[in-house]
Amino acid sequence: MTEHPFAPYVRILGKGKSGARSLTREEANIAMGMILRGEVDPVQLGAFLMLLRVKEESAEELAGFVTAVRSHCNAPEIAIDLDWASYAGKRRQHPWYLLAALALADSGLKIVMHGAAGHTADRVYSEHLLRELGETVTDNWEDCAVAVAERRFAYVPLRQVSAPLQDIIELRNLFGLRSPVHTLSRLLNPLNAPYSVQSIFHPAYGDSHQRAAQLLGQAHAAVFKGEAGEAERKPEATCTVKYVHNGELSECEWPRLLEGRQPWQEQLDVGTLRAAWCHNDLSDYGHNAILGTIAIVLQLRNPDCSPDECLQQAAEIWQNRDLQRLQTSN
């Protein structure tokens, strides 16, 4: 019997402690291309994904995977400033990063957020919350272009970027583990924005995300450990942000903004977000989470700006947001 064409890529990862190795960038590109074209048996796919999960993806593998996805997604040219990855969901604290992103949009930045929803129980996701807030969750690229032009913000579900990747993410409950797709999707930047912000859940992934962004030629990127894995500053902890600027790697440590550990929120709902936006009715935690997140994006766009200066500018952006934006559905 002839060996399956995908078998060599499984073998590279699984050939024991002494024989296994990481894929090269080109091998990762070819392997992901086969997956996206449906040329891989489900058994092979499961083995491949879990071997990667155990090993942890290298920066070269991530760059190869992302290159393959980009070549298959056929995204159009839509001029945006900032790519915002949102794949984790929230379960402990309200998703303040959504208000940070919308305030930045009101300040003039054109932002596209992309993500996946519903793959992990007991979490709330950007897609569902943005729909309830009346923001544009697109079903096609034409609607995305219109939303960006009119409101400087749109949310693009992963299934619109790559349906095969969405199918793989939905295997999370079957595996009992997240797959490498949760990692590589954060790096997709399907519209090739010059600035990109992404969060990690485990600090060890910071270097690989940063290095992968560099390999992919991302002009400017910020990677940090956000609350629950979303790109949201956690005020009660110090925060190390890893940057890429025109091929150069750097990092900045941001001091904590609040003392003490904050209690988990029992219910995460859009009413709290709307009250915060329209009436400034929010906790110190929420206020600092919003300003801290905005500040990271500001430093991404202006590396010479200190954390304190960025926080001052963030306060102005929050103060000058369009209070009517979330009053009614669109």
N, C-alpha and C positions, 0 to 999 in steps of 0.2 A: 504494500500500500504506500502511495506517495505521501510524503510528509506535507501537512497543511502549510501554506505560505506564511501563516502567522506564528507557527510553532517556534521559529528561531528567536522571536522577540520574547516569548514566554521563557524560553530556555536561558537566554542571557540573564534574566532576572532571577531565575530559580535554580541555577546549577550549583547549589550547595555553597557553604561558607567560603570555600577556597576558589570555586569556579565562577560564582556569580559576579556580576558587575553592573554598573549603571549603563543605561543606553547612552549612546552619543546623541548629540542634537539631531543629526540627520536620521538616525535610527528611530528616535522618538517621533520625528515628523512623519516618517513612513508608516510607523505603527499606528499613530493616531489617524492618519488618512485612511487606513484600512478599516479602522473602527467606524469612522464617520460614514464610509461607503457601505457599511453592512457586510463586510467581507470576513468577519470574525465570528466564530462559533460562540454562543453564550457561555459555554464552559471555559473557553479560552479567555473571554473577556473578564469573567469573574476571577480567574487565576491571575491574570495580568494586573488587574486593579489592586488586588489584595497583596500581591508581591510588592508592588510599588508602595502600598500603604505601610507595610512592615519595614521596608528599606528606607522610606521617606524619599520624596522626589528630589533629584538634583536640580540645580539651576539650569543646566544644559537640557535636561529632560523637559522641564517646564517650558523652556523657550521653544523646543521642538514641537511640543504638543500645541502650544498657542499658535505657532506658525501654521500648522496644519489646519486648525480651526478657522483661522482668519481666511485662509485660502478657500474654504468651503462655505463660509457664511454669506458671501456676496452682499455685504453691507454697502450702502451707497455713500456718496460723499455728502456729509452734513457737517457744516463747520460748527464745532463746539470748542469750548475752552477746557472743560474739566470732565474727565471720566471718573465715575464714582461706583465702585463695586459694592454690592449689598447682598450677601449670600447666607449670613448666619442666622438672622432672626433674633428676637429679644424675648427674655422670659423673666428677668429680674428687675430691670429698670425700663422706664418708658423710652421709646426710640427718639431721643432728642436730636440725633443726627439728621433726622428728616427736616426738622425746623432749621437746623444749621444750613443744610443744603438749600432750602427755599430762601432763607435770608441772603445767602450768597447769590442766588439767582436774582433776587430783587436788587442787589448791588450792581448787577450788570453782567455777571458771569453766565455763560451758556453751559448748562450742565446736563449730562445724560447719565442717569443711574441705571444699572442693570443688575439683575439678580434672579434668584429662584425662590419659590415659596412652597411651604407645606411639606418639605422633606423630613422635618424633625418635629415630633409631637410636642405640644405644650409651648410653642413659640409663636410670636406674632411677626409678620413679615411686611417688608416695605410695600410690596405690591398691593396687599389687601388694605393696608392703612392709607396709602396714597389714594386709592380709589374712594375710600370713605371721606377723605379730605377734599375730594373734588379735583385732585391733580390728574394729569394725563398719564394713564397707563396704556401704552400703545399696543395695537394689534398688527401694525404694519409700519414700515419705514416712512411712508408718506405722512402718517399722523405724527410720527416722531418729529419730522422736519417742521411741520406746522406748529406743534407745541413749543419747540425750541425757538422758533421765530416769534411766536406770540407771547410766551410766558417764560422763556429762557430755561425751561426745565421739562424733562420728560423721563418716564421710567420705561425701560425696555425689558420685558421678561426674557430669560435665557432661551425659552422655547422659540422666540422670534429670531434670536441670534443663531442658535444651533439646536434644533429639535433632538438630535441624537444625544447631545450632552445633557439636556433636560431629562431624557429617558434614563440616563446613567445615574444622575443625581437621585432620581426617584427609587433607585435600588438600595438607598441607604437603610431602609427598614428591613430589607431582605438580608443584607450583609451584617447588619448590626453595627456597622462602622461607616464613617464617611470615606469616600473614595478620593483619589487625586483630582477628580473633576472639581471638587469644592475648592481646591487650591488653584488649579490652572484657570478657572473661570474668572477669578479675581484679576487676572493679568490680561484679559482679552482685549480691552479697550477697542471694541469693534469699529468705532468711528475715528480712530487714530487721533484722539485729542492730545494736545501737547502736554497737558497736565493730567496726572492720574493719582487718585488716592485709594488706598486699599488697606484693609485691616487683617491681622492674623489673630488666631486664638492662642496658639502656642508660641512663645518667644523664639523657640528654635527655628521657626519658619521665616523669621525676619530676614536673615541673611540670604536665604535662597530666593525669596521674593525680590529682594533688592537687586541681587545679582542677575536674576532672570529678566527683570525690567531693563537692566543695563544691556544684556545680550540682545534683547529685542529692539534696542535703539529707542526706547522711550525717552523723550527729551527731558521730562521732569516727572518724578514720581515720589510719593511719600508712602511709607509703609510703617505701621505701628500696631501694637497690641491694643485693640479697642475693647470697649465694654461688650462682653458676650461674643466677640468676634466681628462686630460691626465697626465701621469707621467712625467711632465716637470716642472722644476724649473721656477717660474715666477720672473725674476730679479728685477722688480720694487716693490716687496713686501717682507716683512719678511716672513719666512717660518718655520712652526713648523713641524718637522718630528717625527712621533711616531714609535718607534722601538719595535720589539720583538727579544730577543736573548735568546735562550734556556729556554723559559718559563718566562723570566723576561721582564717586560715592562719598557720602558724608552722613553724620548723624548729629542730632541735637537732643539733649535731655531737658525735659520740661518738668519743673517742680510741681508737687501736688498742690491742688487748689483748695482742698478741704481736708480737715482732720477727722479721723474716726471713720468707721465703716458704716455705710448707709444701709438701712433695712431694705429688704426686697419689697417690691410693690405687689400687692395682692391682685390687682386688676390693671391691665394695660389697655387703654382705650383711646379713641380719637378725641373724645370730649376733653380729656386732660391736655392733649396737644393743641386743640383749638382754643381752649381757655388761655393757655400760655401764649399763643400767637396773638390772639385778638385783644387780650386784656392784661397781658404780662402777669398772669396768675400762675406762678410756678415756684417750686422750691429752690433753695440755694443750690442743691445738687443739679437740678435741671438747668438753672441759669448758667452755672459753671460748665456743665457738659456742653451746652450750646456754644458759649463763647470760646471754650477750649478747642472745640472742633473747628469752628470758623478760623481760629488763630493758626492752627496747623496748616490749613489750606492757604492762608495768607503768607505764611513763611515759605510754603512750597513755591508760591509765585514770586516771592521776594526774599531770597535767602539771606540778604544782609539785614533783614528786619529781626530784632531780638524778640524773644518770647513776650516780654512785657509790652513792647511796642505793638506786637501783633494782637495781644489781648485788648489793648486800648482801641485799636482799629476795629476789632471784632465787636466791641461794645457799641461803637458807632454804627456798624452795619446792622446789628440787631435793633438798635434804637430806630433806625431809619427804614425798617422793613415796611412793606405794604400791608397795613393792618386789615385791609379789605380782602386780601388774597384768599383767606380761608373762611370768609363769612358765608359764602354760598358755593354750591357745587357748580362745576362748569358744564 
